[in-house]
Amino acid sequence: MRSLLFIAASGAVLLAGCTATGTTERNAGYGAAAGAVAGAVIGNNVGDGDAGKGAVIGAVLGGAAGATKGCIESEDCDAPGIKDQADERDTDGDGKVDAYDRYPNDRYRY
């Protein structure tokens, strides 16, 4: 079981490092690898002691969290509720988004 977990985690890290598009895929791979390791440890020590099931659950949750983090960092996420692009973000809180605000850091001028 440990060798299978090691192979899966190594493969996820290696594939994540080879992405050409950027941070979203890389962070998803790193999150999946870290989640698989953490899930296997937690799954082995609690409940019925099934490390494989814990690794799968951890990989799914870690991959989703890593993809979300990478999506926000690269500013290419168009998910509802995430204001990460310049035409959605309002840094100074004056009601005008940064893309159309002449002074994006001064709330009294726009």
C-alpha positions, 0 to 999 in steps of 0.5 A: 500500500505504501509503494502504491501511495508513493507512486501516486504521489510522485506521479502527481508531483511530476505531472504538476511540474510539467504543465505548460499553462501555469499555476492552476494545474501545478497547484492542483497537482501539488494539492492532490499530492499533499492531500493524498499523503495527508488523507492516507495518514489520517485514514490509517490512524482513525476510523476503520484504518483504510489508508487507501480510501483516505488517500483518495478522499484527500487527493480529491479535496487537496486537488480542488483546493489547489486548483482554486488557489492556482486559479485565483493566483493566476487571475484566470478564474471566472467563478462566481464570487471570486473577484480576481480580474481587473474588471471585477476588482475594486481595490479602494471600495469606491464603487468603480472597478479597477479597470475603469478607475483612474485612481484605483487606490484612492477612494475619493478620486475616480 
